[in-house]
Each structure stands twice: as C-alpha cells, then as structure tokens.
Amino acid sequence: MILMAAALVLGSYSVEPDGPTTLVHPPFGHCMGICRAGTEQLAMLLGGLVRFDDPQGLACVKLQEWDAPGVGDDDELAVYGVNSGTGHIIYNATMYTLGLYGGTGSGDDELRAPHGIAADPEGRVVVADTGNSRVVILHRSGPRMVPTGFITAGLAEPWGVALDSGGSIWVTDRALGELLRFDSADDPEPDAVPLEAPRGVAAYGGGRYDFYRNEPFLAVVTRDGAGLVRVEDGEVTAEVTPSDCGGQSFDYPVIDYYGNVWVTDSAACEIHKFDRNLAYITSFGGPGSGDFQFDSPTGLAIWRRYGQVFVAERAGAKYFWLGTGFLSPEMTALERGFRFVCGLTEQSNVEAEILGQDGSIAVDLGGGRNLERLIDITWNGDGPGGEPLPQGSYTLMVTIEPTYSSRGYFTKVLRQEFDIPAGEGRVPD
C-alpha cells in the first residue's frame, strides 16, 4: 500500500519583470543608456544638414573591414536608414560619426523617394530608388559610398530590396506586381513571381546566421500593406493579413536567426511577430513616445547573430535587443502533481524548479534551449528520491532568457504558488 496525496491546490502566480519583453533595452554599459536617436541628435551629428523626413527602409550589417581579429567588436554594426523625403541614406560613417549619401535628384549619386535598402558584410549596399524607377548598387569603402551599378531595365516602381546568401538581389516592383530576382545588375531576364502590389521584402536561408539554413524563403508585404506572404521556390506557401494579428497595415518585414518574421505596422504603431510559417506569435509596442511605444514605425532591421534590433519611426530611430516572454501560462492540478503549459514569444533557454517554502530547490525539473517556443511540463508529485513531496507550500519557478546577446543580461521569471495538502486515501501497490 502507498499513501496518495490529495490534488494540489493552486495559488497565485506572478511574472517579473512585468509587462511585454519581446524587445528589451540593452544594458547601460553597452549603449550608455542611449536607445533612441531623434531630431536633436541628428542635428548635432550632421550640423543641421538634414532632418528626418519620411523614414523608410533600414539595414544593418557587420562590415568585414570593421571586423578586427581578436578584438571584441563583433557587436559594432553599420546601420543604413533611408530618409525618403530628402532622398538620402543616413548611416554611421564610423562608430562615432554619421554620413550622408544622395539627395533628391536623378543623377548617379542622387535618389528620389527611395524606399527599401539592404546591405552585406562585403560593403555592398542596395537601395530601391523608387522615384527614378531603378535600383542603385553602392559599394562602401571606409566612410564613403559610391555607386557601382544600376538596375533599370523593365522596372516601374521598385519598392523593396533584399540580398540573399547567394548574392542575388531581390526586388519588389509595386506597379508591375512582381517579385524579381536578379543574379547581377546586368541580368537581362530576372526570375519573376507575380504578387499584388508588393512592397517590403526580406530573404532567409543559406547564411551563416540562419538557423534553418536549408529552408530558404522570402517574406513579402503585398497588397499595399494588406497582406504578408511567405514565398518558397517561386510559390506563395503562406499568407496572413493585419486582422490576423490585430493590426492595421504592414510595412517592412525582417527575418531573425530562427526564421521568425517581424513586420512593422506604421498605422497601429506596432511590430508584429510571426514564426517562419507565418503563424502569429505576438505584437509589441503601441502609439506613443514611451520607451516601448512607437510613432509610425516603418523600417526594421535585425542583426541575426546577436539579436540587435533597429526601428525607424516618424522622427527618429530606436535600438533594442531581442528579449523573450511568456504567453498564456496555464497550470492544471492532476491527481498527483501538475501539468504546466506555456508559450514563449522567442526561442529561449528555459529552467524549471520547484521551490520549498524556505526558497530552497525541492525538485529540479530540468531545462535547456527551447526551440519550439512551448513549455510543457508534467510533474508526478515525487521528489528527487522518488517519494511524494510532503504537504506544504511550494512554488513552481520557471526562468527564461533569450539565446542572443541579452542572454545573461535579461531573464524573465514566472512563479506559480501551490499547496500540497495532507495525504488522503490509500491504493494497492
């Protein structure tokens, strides 16, 4: 005969830190507490040469020429932002100064109403020069950028651009209703995928910092922001609309290391997040000027290796690290023990423990890297030695942290209290 414990009694639960943590601020030592650049900072660094005017696409990359062997500089990125209203690209010429390229016009070194932008570590920068019906290919050397080629043949209204791991240039043409793949600037017959009014585009797969490197795909905003599609082997394999995530309109997509698709929503002042099959995960932000709010966000860039995030908004840009959070935690009391199920906003490192009333670890439930973004724990009521835990008050503590740079700097903890009442009843061995 063995003694059976009564079903446990669930208490309250808490989460720390409180509030959304899909994106988090870097620690003070990383950015000196500066996570936003606005009109004042731009005027100070550029001497009033340009103001924020219709910010559009963003790109970020670790330049090979900035990558000094043996130096801890891997998080120092080149960031490029399109300032469409003035026809400029604003970028960090060095880690301490800003540079400008362009100006409204139709010359070789000018841009007119540009939109999307992409860049690679070798110094190539590609921008959709929408108002001039062309794509401009630039090369960066040191603090300067110079044009090295143009894609013009057959383009009407190029809007978004992306570079894939094979070096191809992907271009969306809103007026033509096509997604085009150019092997080079001189490619006379690009592959074309028909899409309705495509705009922003992002490419994934085959790269060093693509976790699912053998599963290439593209994310494309379509129908003037009313749709977001996944394109694989020239076919649309998934599609979502703003109503699927409580949004209003899509702008620019970007894809992270795990293939999650993020997209800005300037109308709702949010960023929406989907998995690589476009299943909705969560949204972040809201209208306002707070640290975790946005004012008409448009451009979006993520450095896949370390999870650095840059967001362009109406009059500035914000800087975050990828965080993580709990989604719909639920604990169910079983005849003995419990089942705990909870989604995550991000692939995360997870640890789970049962703590006694004195805070010591009564049961280590294990953990590790969780790629499914789903915690599902069933505990049978036993302690480490296989005997039922004695009656008393306990706490399930689940700790999660991102797998990117914020690992070690940011954790989120859920605590679910429960009581094991006195044992009752007996059953045969």
C-alpha positions as CSV (number, residue, x, y, z in Angstrom):
1,M,0.0,0.0,0.0
2,I,1.2,3.6,-0.7
3,L,-0.1,6.9,0.5
4,M,-1.6,9.1,-2.2
5,A,-1.5,12.9,-1.8
6,A,-4.6,14.9,-2.5
7,A,-4.7,17.0,-5.6
8,L,-2.6,20.1,-5.0
9,V,-4.3,23.5,-4.5
10,L,-3.2,26.2,-6.9
11,G,-2.4,29.7,-5.7
12,S,-1.5,32.9,-7.4
13,Y,1.2,33.4,-10.0
14,S,3.5,36.4,-10.8
15,V,5.8,37.3,-13.6
16,E,8.9,39.5,-13.2
17,P,9.7,41.8,-14.9
18,D,6.1,42.8,-15.5
19,G,5.0,43.9,-18.9
20,P,5.9,43.0,-22.5
21,T,9.5,42.0,-23.0
22,T,9.5,40.8,-26.6
23,L,12.1,43.5,-27.1
24,V,14.3,44.9,-24.3
25,H,16.8,47.7,-23.9
26,P,20.5,46.9,-23.9
27,P,22.4,47.3,-20.6
28,F,23.7,50.7,-19.8
29,G,27.3,49.7,-20.4
30,H,26.5,48.7,-24.0
31,C,24.9,51.9,-25.1
32,M,25.4,54.4,-22.2
33,G,21.6,54.4,-21.8
34,I,21.0,55.9,-25.3
35,C,18.4,53.8,-27.0
36,R,16.8,56.4,-29.2
37,A,18.1,58.9,-31.7
38,G,15.8,61.8,-32.5
39,T,15.8,65.2,-34.3
40,E,18.2,66.8,-31.7
41,Q,20.8,64.0,-32.1
42,L,20.6,64.1,-35.9
43,A,21.1,67.9,-35.9
44,M,24.1,67.6,-33.5
45,L,25.8,64.9,-35.6
46,L,25.1,66.4,-39.0
47,G,25.1,70.1,-38.3
48,G,21.6,70.6,-39.4
49,L,22.3,69.3,-42.9
50,V,19.2,67.1,-43.0
51,R,16.1,66.4,-40.9
52,F,14.1,63.2,-40.5
53,D,11.6,63.3,-43.4
54,D,9.6,60.1,-44.2
55,P,12.0,57.4,-42.9
56,Q,11.6,54.2,-44.8
57,G,13.8,51.0,-45.0
58,L,16.6,50.1,-42.6
59,A,19.5,47.7,-42.9
60,C,22.3,46.6,-40.5
61,V,25.4,44.5,-41.0
62,K,28.8,43.7,-39.6
63,L,31.3,45.0,-42.1
64,Q,34.3,42.8,-42.8
65,E,36.6,45.8,-42.8
66,W,35.4,46.6,-39.2
67,D,36.0,43.1,-38.0
68,A,39.4,43.2,-36.3
69,P,40.6,39.7,-35.3
70,G,40.9,39.2,-31.6
71,V,39.1,42.4,-30.8
72,G,35.7,42.3,-29.0
73,D,34.0,44.4,-31.6
74,D,31.5,41.9,-33.1
75,D,28.5,43.9,-31.9
76,E,29.7,47.1,-33.8
77,L,27.4,47.3,-36.8
78,A,27.0,49.5,-39.8
79,V,23.4,50.8,-39.9
80,Y,21.8,52.3,-43.0
81,G,18.5,54.2,-43.0
82,V,16.5,55.6,-45.9
83,N,15.3,59.2,-45.4
84,S,12.9,59.2,-48.3
85,G,11.7,62.8,-48.2
86,T,15.2,64.2,-48.7
87,G,16.5,61.4,-50.9
88,H,19.2,60.5,-48.5
89,I,20.7,57.4,-46.9
90,I,21.8,58.2,-43.3
91,Y,24.5,55.8,-42.0
92,N,27.2,55.6,-39.4
93,A,30.4,56.6,-41.3
94,T,32.3,55.4,-38.3
95,M,31.2,54.2,-34.9
96,Y,31.2,57.9,-33.7
97,T,30.1,59.9,-36.8
98,L,27.2,59.9,-39.2
99,G,27.4,60.1,-43.0
100,L,25.0,61.1,-45.8
101,Y,24.6,59.7,-49.3
102,G,22.4,61.1,-52.0
103,G,20.0,64.0,-52.1
104,T,16.9,64.4,-54.2
105,G,17.6,64.1,-57.9
106,S,18.2,61.8,-60.8
107,G,22.0,61.9,-61.0
108,D,24.2,58.9,-60.5
109,D,24.8,59.9,-56.9
110,E,21.2,61.1,-56.2
111,L,18.0,59.4,-55.1
112,R,14.3,60.3,-55.5
113,A,11.8,59.0,-53.0
114,P,13.8,55.8,-52.1
115,H,12.3,53.0,-50.0
116,G,13.9,49.7,-49.3
117,I,17.5,49.1,-48.5
118,A,19.8,46.0,-48.0
119,A,23.5,45.6,-47.2
120,D,26.1,42.8,-46.9
121,P,29.4,42.4,-45.0
122,E,31.5,43.0,-48.1
123,G,30.3,46.6,-48.3
124,R,27.6,46.2,-50.9
125,V,24.5,48.4,-50.3
126,V,21.4,48.2,-52.5
127,V,18.6,50.7,-52.4
128,A,15.2,50.9,-54.2
129,D,15.3,54.3,-55.9
130,T,11.6,54.4,-56.4
131,G,11.2,57.8,-57.9
132,N,13.8,57.1,-60.5
133,S,12.5,53.7,-61.4
134,R,15.8,52.0,-60.7
135,V,17.7,50.0,-58.1
136,V,21.1,51.6,-57.1
137,I,24.0,49.4,-56.2
138,L,26.6,51.1,-54.0
139,H,29.9,50.0,-52.6
140,R,31.2,51.2,-49.2
141,S,34.8,51.6,-48.5
142,G,35.7,53.3,-45.3
143,P,33.3,56.1,-44.5
144,R,32.2,56.7,-48.1
145,M,29.8,55.1,-50.5
146,V,30.0,55.2,-54.3
147,P,27.5,53.9,-57.0
148,T,28.9,50.9,-58.9
149,G,25.8,49.9,-60.9
150,F,22.1,50.3,-61.6
151,I,19.2,48.0,-62.3
152,T,16.8,49.9,-64.6
153,A,15.6,47.6,-67.4
154,G,11.9,46.9,-67.1
155,L,11.4,48.5,-63.6
156,A,8.5,50.8,-63.0
157,E,8.1,51.3,-59.2
158,P,10.8,49.3,-57.3
159,W,9.9,49.4,-53.6
160,G,11.7,46.7,-51.6
161,V,15.1,45.1,-51.9
162,A,16.8,42.1,-50.3
163,L,20.1,40.3,-50.6
164,D,20.2,36.5,-50.2
165,S,23.1,34.3,-49.1
166,G,23.9,33.5,-52.7
167,G,24.4,37.2,-53.7
168,S,21.1,37.5,-55.7
169,I,19.3,40.8,-55.5
170,W,15.5,40.5,-54.9
171,V,13.4,43.5,-55.9
172,T,9.6,44.1,-55.4
173,D,8.0,46.3,-58.1
174,R,4.7,47.7,-56.8
175,A,3.4,48.9,-60.1
176,L,4.4,45.7,-62.1
177,G,3.0,43.4,-59.4
178,E,6.2,41.3,-59.3
179,L,8.9,40.0,-57.1
180,L,12.1,39.8,-59.2
181,R,15.4,38.0,-58.6
182,F,18.5,39.4,-60.3
183,D,21.7,37.4,-60.4
184,S,23.5,40.7,-61.0
185,A,22.9,44.3,-62.1
186,D,23.2,43.1,-65.7
187,D,20.8,40.2,-65.5
188,P,18.6,40.6,-68.6
189,E,16.0,38.0,-67.6
190,P,15.3,38.0,-63.9
191,D,13.0,35.4,-62.4
192,A,9.6,36.8,-61.6
193,V,6.9,35.9,-59.1
194,P,3.6,37.6,-59.6
195,L,2.3,39.3,-56.4
196,E,-0.3,42.0,-55.9
197,A,1.2,45.4,-55.1
198,P,4.3,44.1,-53.3
199,R,6.3,46.4,-51.1
200,G,8.9,45.3,-48.4
201,V,10.8,42.1,-48.8
202,A,13.3,40.0,-46.7
203,A,15.3,36.9,-47.6
204,Y,16.3,34.0,-45.4
205,G,18.3,30.8,-45.7
206,G,21.7,29.5,-46.6
207,G,23.5,32.1,-44.5
208,R,26.0,31.7,-41.6
209,Y,23.5,33.2,-39.2
210,D,20.4,31.3,-40.4
211,F,19.4,28.5,-38.0
212,Y,17.3,26.8,-40.7
213,R,19.8,27.4,-43.4
214,N,18.4,24.6,-45.6
215,E,14.9,26.1,-45.6
216,P,15.3,29.3,-47.7
217,F,12.2,31.6,-48.1
218,L,11.2,35.2,-48.6
219,A,8.8,37.3,-46.7
220,V,7.0,39.9,-48.8
221,V,4.4,42.6,-47.9
222,T,1.7,42.6,-50.5
223,R,-1.5,44.4,-51.5
224,D,-0.1,47.7,-50.3
225,G,0.2,46.5,-46.8
226,A,-2.9,44.4,-46.6
227,G,-1.0,41.1,-46.8
228,L,2.2,39.3,-45.8
229,V,3.2,36.2,-47.7
230,R,5.9,33.6,-47.5
231,V,7.4,32.7,-50.9
232,E,9.3,29.5,-51.4
233,D,10.6,28.2,-54.7
234,G,8.6,30.8,-56.5
235,E,5.3,29.9,-54.9
236,V,3.3,31.5,-52.1
237,T,3.1,29.0,-49.3
238,A,1.5,31.0,-46.5
239,E,-0.3,34.3,-46.1
240,V,-1.6,36.5,-43.3
241,T,-3.4,39.8,-43.1
242,P,-3.3,42.6,-40.5
243,S,-6.6,41.3,-39.0
244,D,-4.8,38.0,-38.1
245,C,-2.7,39.9,-35.6
246,G,-5.0,42.8,-34.6
247,G,-3.0,45.2,-36.8
248,Q,-3.9,47.7,-39.4
249,S,-1.3,47.7,-42.2
250,F,2.1,46.0,-42.9
251,D,5.2,48.0,-43.9
252,Y,8.6,46.3,-43.9
253,P,9.4,42.7,-42.9
254,V,12.6,41.3,-41.5
255,I,13.6,37.8,-40.5
256,D,15.7,36.8,-37.5
257,Y,18.1,33.9,-36.8
258,Y,15.4,31.4,-36.2
259,G,13.4,32.4,-39.2
260,N,10.7,34.3,-37.3
261,V,9.2,37.1,-39.4
262,W,8.8,40.6,-37.9
263,V,6.9,43.3,-39.7
264,T,6.2,47.0,-38.9
265,D,2.7,48.4,-38.8
266,S,3.0,52.2,-39.0
267,A,-0.8,52.7,-38.7
268,A,-1.1,50.7,-35.5
269,C,2.3,51.8,-34.2
270,E,3.3,48.2,-33.5
271,I,5.6,45.5,-34.6
272,H,4.0,42.1,-35.3
273,K,5.9,38.8,-35.0
274,F,5.2,35.5,-36.8
275,D,7.0,32.2,-36.9
276,R,8.7,31.0,-40.1
277,N,5.4,29.6,-41.4
278,L,3.6,32.9,-40.6
279,A,1.8,31.6,-37.5
280,Y,1.1,34.6,-35.3
281,I,3.2,34.9,-32.1
282,T,2.8,38.3,-30.6
283,S,2.8,42.1,-31.1
284,F,4.9,44.8,-29.4
285,G,4.5,48.5,-29.0
286,G,1.6,50.8,-29.4
287,P,1.2,54.5,-30.2
288,G,3.1,57.0,-28.0
289,S,6.5,58.4,-27.1
290,G,7.4,56.0,-24.3
291,D,10.4,53.7,-24.3
292,F,8.4,50.8,-25.6
293,Q,6.0,52.7,-27.9
294,F,6.3,53.8,-31.4
295,D,5.4,56.8,-33.6
296,S,4.6,55.4,-37.1
297,P,7.3,52.7,-37.3
298,T,8.5,51.9,-40.8
299,G,12.0,50.5,-41.3
300,L,13.1,47.5,-39.3
301,A,16.5,45.7,-39.1
302,I,17.8,42.8,-37.1
303,W,21.4,41.6,-36.9
304,R,20.8,37.8,-36.7
305,R,24.0,36.9,-34.9
306,Y,23.4,38.9,-31.7
307,G,19.7,39.9,-31.9
308,Q,20.2,43.6,-32.2
309,V,17.1,45.4,-33.4
310,F,16.8,48.9,-35.0
311,V,13.4,50.5,-35.7
312,A,12.8,53.7,-37.8
313,E,9.9,55.9,-36.8
314,R,8.5,59.2,-37.8
315,A,11.2,61.4,-36.3
316,G,14.0,59.1,-35.2
317,A,15.1,55.5,-34.6
318,K,15.1,53.2,-31.6
319,Y,17.5,50.4,-30.6
320,F,16.6,47.2,-28.8
321,W,17.8,43.7,-28.1
322,L,15.7,40.6,-28.7
323,G,14.0,39.6,-25.5
324,T,11.5,36.9,-24.6
325,G,8.3,36.5,-22.7
326,F,5.6,34.1,-21.5
327,L,2.4,33.5,-23.5
328,S,-0.8,32.2,-21.8
329,P,0.7,30.3,-18.9
330,E,-1.7,27.6,-17.5
331,M,-1.2,25.2,-14.6
332,T,-3.5,22.2,-14.1
333,A,-3.7,20.2,-10.9
334,L,-3.5,16.5,-11.5
335,E,-4.4,13.6,-9.1
336,R,-0.8,13.8,-8.2
337,G,1.3,16.7,-9.3
338,F,0.5,19.1,-12.1
339,R,0.9,20.0,-15.7
340,F,2.2,23.4,-16.7
341,V,1.9,24.6,-20.3
342,C,3.1,28.0,-21.6
343,G,4.0,29.5,-24.9
344,L,7.1,31.7,-25.4
345,T,7.5,34.8,-27.6
346,E,11.0,33.7,-28.6
347,Q,13.2,30.6,-28.7
348,S,14.7,30.6,-25.3
349,N,16.8,29.0,-22.7
350,V,14.5,27.6,-20.0
351,E,15.0,26.3,-16.5
352,A,12.2,25.0,-14.2
353,E,12.3,24.2,-10.5
354,I,10.0,23.6,-7.6
355,L,11.0,25.6,-4.5
356,G,10.1,24.8,-0.9
357,Q,8.7,27.3,1.5
358,D,12.2,28.3,2.5
359,G,13.2,29.1,-1.1
360,S,15.4,26.0,-1.5
361,I,15.1,23.8,-4.6
362,A,12.9,20.8,-3.8
363,V,12.8,19.4,-7.3
364,D,14.8,20.3,-10.4
365,L,12.6,19.9,-13.4
366,G,15.4,20.5,-15.9
367,G,15.5,22.7,-18.9
368,G,17.7,23.7,-21.8
369,R,17.2,25.5,-25.1
370,N,13.6,25.5,-26.2
371,L,13.3,25.8,-30.0
372,E,9.6,25.1,-30.1
373,R,8.6,28.1,-28.0
374,L,6.4,25.9,-25.9
375,I,7.0,24.8,-22.3
376,D,5.1,21.6,-21.4
377,I,5.9,20.2,-18.0
378,T,4.2,17.3,-16.3
379,W,5.3,16.6,-12.7
380,N,4.1,13.4,-10.9
381,G,4.3,14.8,-7.4
382,D,7.6,13.0,-6.5
383,G,10.7,14.4,-5.0
384,P,14.3,13.6,-6.2
385,G,14.3,10.3,-4.3
386,G,11.0,9.1,-5.9
387,E,8.9,9.7,-2.8
388,P,5.9,12.1,-2.8
389,L,6.8,15.6,-1.6
390,P,5.4,16.2,1.9
391,Q,2.5,18.5,2.4
392,G,3.3,22.2,2.5
393,S,3.5,25.3,0.3
394,Y,5.6,25.3,-2.8
395,T,6.4,27.4,-5.8
396,L,7.0,26.4,-9.4
397,M,9.7,28.8,-10.7
398,V,10.3,29.0,-14.5
399,T,13.1,31.1,-15.7
400,I,13.6,32.1,-19.4
401,E,16.3,34.0,-21.2
402,P,16.9,34.7,-24.9
403,T,19.7,32.9,-26.8
404,Y,21.1,36.2,-28.2
405,S,23.2,39.0,-26.7
406,S,20.7,39.7,-24.0
407,R,21.4,36.2,-22.5
408,G,23.0,36.8,-19.1
409,Y,21.7,40.4,-19.0
410,F,18.0,39.7,-19.2
411,T,15.9,37.0,-17.7
412,K,12.1,36.7,-17.0
413,V,10.8,34.6,-14.2
414,L,7.3,33.1,-13.6
415,R,6.4,31.9,-10.1
416,Q,3.3,29.8,-9.6
417,E,2.4,29.0,-6.0
418,F,0.7,25.8,-5.0
419,D,0.0,23.8,-1.8
420,I,0.2,20.1,-1.3
421,P,-2.5,19.2,1.3
422,A,-2.4,16.3,3.7
423,G,-2.5,12.9,2.2
424,E,-5.7,11.0,2.0
425,G,-6.8,7.6,0.9
426,R,-4.7,4.5,0.0
427,V,-4.5,2.4,-3.1
428,P,-3.0,-1.1,-3.6
429,D,0.7,-1.3,-4.5
